[in-house]
Amino acid sequence: MTRREFLTLSAALLAGCAPTPQIPTPAPTKGITVTTTPDNFDGMIGQMLMIGFRGFDANDTSPIARDIRERNIGSVVLFDYDVATQKRERNVQSPEQVKALCAALQSIAPTKLLIAIDQEGGKVARLTERSGFPATVSQQTLGTKNDLVYTRQVADTTAKTLADVGINLNLAPVVDLNTNPDNPVIGKIERSFSADASVVTNHARELIAAHHARGVLTTLKHFPGHGSSKADSHLGFVDVTQTWSRGELEPYRQIIAAGECDAVMTAHVFNANLDAQLPATLSQKILTGILRDELKFDGVIITDDMGMGAIAQHYGFEHALELAINAGADILALANNSATFDENIATRAFTAIQQLVRDGKVSRARIEQSYQRVMRLKSRA
């Protein structure tokens, strides 16, 4: 890949951008279609998938409708920009269109969907003025102004925008510390509130509170910290071994302790000091050892997009799913918005997880555990 191709793809992606304890089997969820077992286990697998798709609407014959109906897909993620076609022809045209799309998706779903979007503000916002939505500002702008009342007002506008169209999960706030302002995927595009953990925490909590007041869930990202990186995990391997510090955990620690954390999104970063073999998304030492055991988080862990270069270029599809699930991830994000588009990505993932369970590579209890967490989260949306 030439430098020009590298930079073009990076810009496009951003625009588009301890064994498991045994637990009781949860009661079947009404409406789930079961294909091989009598207790809705297949439906539980479907709830672990967050799928990106093409289309401004959803009807009975569209692939995403099929996936939701037949596989009980639990979450979808919306984009305005399609990386493969390099056009703003994905899921967003106007407020009225997005509202109709969300309503159609929910009407198809046997179980309430999480409808997610990256609406951080500034350069990472999928609902923009271009499509008739309110203007946004970056998290860096908010952190630099450092006025919590203003941040709450801005966040309320964002939360209302999402709630009005039926989006119930914002993949924000970013709580990465801006320790490397030249970081191509965080600092350089103004996604971080600050290099100061207390500033990041305070503003993130205001954003979360504003969203909760509107009935919208939020997601802290990118665990355990992407702010110090020198490279973009959309494009390939990212090593933060020499740059990461434990201070990057502080916003997570405080927000989790306050009981305000709905979900956490993983980072595809490698840190040999935390796990000498695997990046965070695939690491049980990091997701279970640090996030679950040390920070005491028992909510939903969402992977960053499993199609990003840091994962897709180094791990086979099925093996990556296996590692992420066993690491402790509850929702596997398959944004399906990179250089190629796979209409059957949901079926591939669903079938792969079924086979992993049959082969004994992923335990049934691990799937049931994630299902319970996802259902608890959805009950609050």
Buried (B, 14 or more C-beta within 10 A) or exposed (E): EEEEEEEEBBBBBBBBBEEBEEEEBBEBBEEBEBEEEEEBBBBBBBBBBBBBBBBBEBEEEBBBBBBBBBBBBBBBBBBBBBBBEEEBBBBBBBBEBBBBBBEBBBEBBBBBBBBBBBBBBBBBBBBBEEBBBBEBBBBBBBBEEBEBEBBBEBBBBBBBBBBEBBBBBBBBBBBBBBBBEEBBBBBBBBBBBBBBBEBBBBBBBBBBBBBBBBEBBBBBBBBBBBBBBBBBBBBBBBBBEEBBBEBBBBBBBBBBEEEBBBBBBBBBBBBEEBBEEBBBBBBBBBBBBBBBEEBEBEBBBBBBBBBBBBBBEBBEBBBBBBBBBBBBBBBBBBBBBBEEBBBEBBBBBBBBBBBBBEEEBBBBBBBBBBBBBBBEBBEEB
